[in-house]
Amino acid sequence: MEKVVFPKFIEVMKRLSVEVNDHEICKRLEALMHIGKEDLNLDSVKNLLKNPLEFDPREIPEPYTMYVKHFIYMVKRNEKGEGKKYIYDPTLLGDKGSSRG
């Protein structure tokens, strides 16, 4: 089964990565993606990407919850500092809605 949502989520995480720890977490998530049998739920990931600061990480099953929490942390950290700001891309997962910035 080809995974569609996982690579998109990892792509967004990589764009926000500014610390060595971020890059390592992305590598671990990629490794999990390759050994896992199922993809992430499209609707849950869309909700996460649309509203990361309001998303409940428990919507994503273990063992992926910690990666979602780190994504939310990266968004918050980058909003406060000089890091890459997160901007939702509605075309990433086929969403027709407007982006927020």
C-alpha positions as CSV (number, residue, x, y, z in Angstrom):
1,M,0.0,0.0,0.0
2,E,1.5,3.3,-1.1
3,K,1.5,5.9,1.6
4,V,0.4,9.4,0.6
5,V,-0.2,11.3,3.9
6,F,3.0,10.3,5.7
7,P,5.4,11.8,3.1
8,K,3.4,15.0,3.1
9,F,3.5,15.3,6.8
10,I,7.3,14.6,6.9
11,E,7.8,17.2,4.1
12,V,6.1,19.8,6.3
13,M,8.1,18.8,9.3
14,K,11.4,19.0,7.3
15,R,10.5,22.6,6.2
16,L,10.2,23.7,9.8
17,S,13.3,21.9,11.0
18,V,16.0,24.3,12.3
19,E,17.7,22.2,15.0
20,V,19.7,19.0,14.8
21,N,17.0,17.4,17.0
22,D,14.3,18.3,14.5
23,H,16.2,16.6,11.7
24,E,16.7,13.4,13.8
25,I,13.0,13.3,14.6
26,C,12.2,13.5,10.9
27,K,14.6,10.7,10.2
28,R,13.0,8.5,12.8
29,L,9.5,9.2,11.5
30,E,10.6,8.3,8.0
31,A,12.0,5.0,9.3
32,L,8.7,4.3,11.0
33,M,6.8,5.2,7.8
34,H,8.9,2.6,5.9
35,I,8.2,-0.2,8.3
36,G,4.6,0.6,9.1
37,K,1.8,-1.0,7.2
38,E,-0.7,1.8,7.2
39,D,-0.8,5.5,6.3
40,L,-1.8,8.3,8.6
41,N,-5.5,9.3,8.6
42,L,-5.9,12.0,5.9
43,D,-8.6,14.0,7.8
44,S,-6.6,14.0,11.1
45,V,-3.5,15.2,9.3
46,K,-5.5,17.9,7.4
47,N,-6.8,19.1,10.8
48,L,-3.3,19.1,12.3
49,L,-1.9,21.1,9.4
50,K,-4.7,23.6,9.3
51,N,-4.8,24.3,13.0
52,P,-1.6,22.9,14.6
53,L,-1.9,25.0,17.8
54,E,-5.5,23.7,18.5
55,F,-5.0,20.1,17.4
56,D,-5.2,17.3,20.0
57,P,-2.3,14.9,19.3
58,R,-4.3,12.0,20.7
59,E,-6.2,12.0,17.4
60,I,-3.1,10.4,15.8
61,P,-2.4,6.8,17.0
62,E,0.7,5.7,18.8
63,P,3.6,5.5,18.1
64,Y,3.1,8.7,16.0
65,T,1.7,10.9,18.8
66,M,5.2,12.0,19.9
67,Y,6.0,13.2,16.3
68,V,2.8,15.2,16.2
69,K,3.7,16.8,19.5
70,H,7.1,17.7,18.2
71,F,5.5,19.2,15.1
72,I,3.3,21.4,17.3
73,Y,6.3,22.4,19.3
74,M,8.2,23.4,16.2
75,V,5.3,25.6,15.0
76,K,5.1,27.3,18.4
77,R,8.9,27.7,18.7
78,N,9.2,29.1,15.2
79,E,6.3,31.5,15.8
80,K,8.2,33.0,18.8
81,G,11.7,33.1,17.3
82,E,13.6,33.6,14.1
83,G,12.8,30.1,12.7
84,K,10.8,29.3,9.6
85,K,7.2,30.4,10.1
86,Y,4.5,27.8,9.4
87,I,2.0,28.6,6.7
88,Y,-0.7,26.1,5.8
89,D,-0.5,25.0,2.2
90,P,-4.1,23.9,1.2
91,T,-2.8,22.2,-1.9
92,L,-0.5,19.8,0.0
93,L,-3.2,17.3,0.8
94,G,-5.7,18.3,-1.9
95,D,-7.6,20.7,0.3
96,K,-9.4,23.5,-1.6
97,G,-9.7,25.8,1.5
98,S,-7.8,29.0,2.0
99,S,-4.4,29.2,3.7
100,R,-3.7,31.0,6.9
101,G,-0.6,33.0,7.6
